[in-house]
Amino acid sequence: MKKFDYLKPTSLDEVFSLMEKFGSTAKLIAGGTDVMILLKRKRIFPDVLISLRSVPNMAYIKDEKDKIRIGSMTIHRELETSTLIKEKLTALYDAVINLGSVQIRNVATIGGNIANAAPSADTACPLLVLDASCLLTSSKGEREVELKDFFIAPGKTVMKQDEILKEFIIPKPSKLSGSAYWKLSRRKAMDLPILGVAISLAMNEDKSIKKARIGLGVAAPTPIRAFKAEEFLTGKFLTDEVLAEAGNIASKEASPRDSIRGEAWYRREMIRVLTKRVATISFKRANIV
């Protein structure tokens, strides 16, 4: 592994100063569970690692009137044990309880999981269907980007070289709504997903669908929303026929590839299966009498 300097700034201003000084030769590191693997596999070659672990006020879960804010340095274990996440952001809770091991969840951060921009990122699909936005910050100021517009390609995002992912902003789900995430993998733990499907449904009192969101992971070069399937579901009732067609549409929107974990045809077929399954769970969680 290439030698590098490891720096631990204690403020955002110091982080920005170091980023400006070292430019493209530096790499930010949060929990390190992704970055260290990339280093060992010789996928990245930084001269400097700039750690965010000693920067204050970047790990939090804030319950505000109409939104929930999650700091980018919040570890997955904190999300897993949060009553607010478990009760309000159920799709995200589904993801973090199945992410790696407890040891990994005690180190890995939600910001690192998203900023790494891997198609297999477990928290990406839940955050997509929860209409999350990313707050990006630099020495020049802040800007908010919807997560659906955040990913560009594997390992690439809209973040500029001088920007840091500071927090996630998630609208609070409406009363008659529910969400869920299903991680399809060979093992129950310590495995990357063959496919990830997240769905959130906001329902009308007559049990028709007011708003639908479908997120797919490992189904394209980046985590994606199945917009056409979402549009199809809007205004409809959750019948077997409707769910089957929504799964077909979502499957056609995907562009999976063959990999060591699964072939493209299998991923397409499981999108059809899991769309129905995850939508049914989301509907039950909406608590419509």
N, C-alpha and C positions, 0 to 999 in steps of 0.2 A: 504494500500500500504506500502511496506517495506520502512523503512527509509534509506536514502543514503546521501552521501556527493556529492556536486555539485561543480566541479572545472572548472575554466575558464582560461586556459593557453593562453598566448599571442604570442606564437611562436611554430613552428613545433618541434623544439628541446625540448621545455618544454613538448609538448604532448608526444613525444617519451619517455622522462624521466618518466613521470607519468604512461605511459603504461607499461614500464618495472618495475616500482615500485609496481603497483597494479595487474598486470598480468590479469588472467581470472576473477578476482573480479571486474574489471572495464568494463564499456561500453561506447563507443563513442556516442555522441549525436550531431546531426546537427540542423535541424529545430525542431525535437522532435515530429513530428506528428505521427510517427510510434512507436518510443521508448516509449513514455508516455502511449500509448494504451497498449503496451505489459506489461508495469509495472502495470497498473491498473488491467489488466486481470490476473496478476500473472503468466505470461509466462516467464519472466526473473527476476532475483533477484540480481542485482549488488549492491556492497557496495559503488561504486563510479561511478558517471557520469562525463565523461570528455567532456566538451563542445568545439566544434570547432568554435564557432561563433566569438570569439575574435582573431582568428588566421588570420593575414593579407594575402592578395594575394591568396585567395582560391575561390573567387567569381568573375568570368569574362567570357566574350565571346570574343575570339580573332579571327580575320579574317586574316589568313596567306595566302601565295601564293597558296598552294595546299591543305590546310586543315583548319579546324575550331577547335579551342580548347575551351572547356567549363570547367570552374573550378567546382569542386564537390560541393562547397558551394553556387553555383548560384541558386537563388530561381526560382520557376516556373513562377512567375509573370514577372521576368526579361526576361525569355525566350519568354513568351507570347507577350511582348511588343517590342521585338527585330526585326527590319526590316530584319536583316541578317538571322535569324532563319525562319521567315515567307517566305522569298524569296528562300532560298537555302535548308533548311532542313524542307520541308513542312510536312513530316510525324510527325516529332517531334512537330511542331507547332500544328498540329491536336490534338496531345495528351495533350499538356499542356493547351489548351483552354478548355478542357473538364475534367480537373483534379480537383476534389473537388470544393471549392468555391474560390472567390477572396481572402478571408481571409486566407484560407489554402495555396493558391499559394503565398501569401506574406510571408509565413514562411517556407514551405516545400522546401527542396533542391533536385536537381536532383541526387546528390550523395547519399543522404539518400534513395531516391526512388529505386535506383539500389542496393545499399549495403544491403538493407533489404531483397533482394532476394525473394520477394513475387511473385508467379505466375501471380498475377493480376496487377503488377506494370505497369502503363500506359506508361511510357517512355521506358520500356525495348524493346518492339517490334519495335518501330521506330529506336532506336539506333542499334538494331540488323540488320535491313535491310539497314541501312546507313553505315554498316561495321565499326562501332565504336570500338575503343580500350580503355581500362582502363589503366591509368598510376597509378601504386601502388608505394608508397614510404614508407621507413622506415629509421631508423638510419643507416642501412647498405647500403642503396642506393635505386635505382629505377628499376622497371621492367614494361614492357608493355604487357598486356594480351588482346587478342581479346575478345570482349564481348561474342561471341558465345562459348567461353571456360571458361567464368567467373562463371556461375551458376553451382552448384553441386546438390542441393536439396532445398526444401523450407526452406528459412532462412539460407542457407549455400552457401558460395562462395569459390573461390580458395585463397582468402586473408588469409595471415598468421596472427597470433595473434598480431604481432608487426607492421603490415602494415596499411596504411591509403589509401583510394581511393582519389587521388589528383585531377585528371582531366580526361576528355574524349577527345579523339583525333578522329576526323571524317574527312575522305577524302572529298574534295569538289566534289559534284556531277558533272558529265560530262554535256556537253551542252544539248544533246538530252536525258534528263532523268527526271523522276518525281517520287514522292513518296507520299504515303497517309497512314493514319491510321484510322480505324473505331472502335469505342468503342461501343459494344453492351451492353446496360443496360436498366433497366426498367424506370429509370428517366434520364433526360438530365444532371443533376448535382447532386453532393453529393452522388454518388453511385459508388460502385466498378463494374468493367465490368463482365458481364456474359461470355464474350469472347472478345478478342482483336485481330485484324488482321491488320498487316502493310505490305505493298508491295512497293518495289522500282523497277523501270524498267529503264534500259539504252537501248536506241533504236539505231538501224542502220538507215541510211538515207532512206532505202527502206521500213522502218516501221516494219522490223523484230526485234525480241528481241535480243539485244546483251548480256545483263546480267539481271538476275532476282533474287530478294531476297524476301522471304516470311517469316514473323515473326508471331508467334502465341502466345497469352497469355491466361492463364486459360485453356489451351488445353493439359497440361502435368504438371508434378511436378515443372517444371521451365519454364520460357519463352524459346521458341525453334525456330529454323529455320526449314522450310520444305524443306530440301535439294533435295529430289527426285522430288518434284514439281518444284523447281527452275531449275533443270537440264532438266526436260521435256519442260519447256517454252523456254529455250535458243535456239535461231535460228528460232523460229516459229513466225508466224503472229498471231495477237490477234483476232482470230475468236471466235464465241460463242462456237463452239465445242472444241477448244483448251482450253478456259477458264473453260469450264465445266469439262474437264478431269483433268486440273490442280487442280481444287477444289476437285475432287474425290481423287487424289493422296495425297494432303495435309491433307485431312480428315483422310485418312488411316495412315498417319505418326503421327497423334496426338494420345494422350492417355489420354483423359479427364476423369473426374470422376463425379459422381453425387454429387451435393451439394445443399444447401438451395436456391441458386440463379438459378440453372439450372441443368438439367440432362445430362448425357454424350451423349445420342443419339441426343439431341437437339443441343448441342455444335458441334457435328460432322456435322450435317445437316447445321448449320449456317456457318461452315467453307467453305462448298461448295458454299453457297450463297454469302458470303462476299468476297471470293477470286475473284470471277467475278466482283463484285461491286468495290472493292478497286483497282484491276488491271485496270479497266476502268478509274477510276479517275486518277491514276498514269500516264496512257498513255496520257490522255488529258493534264496533267501538263507538259509532256515532250515537248509540243509545236512543234510537227512535222507538217510541212505544207503539 
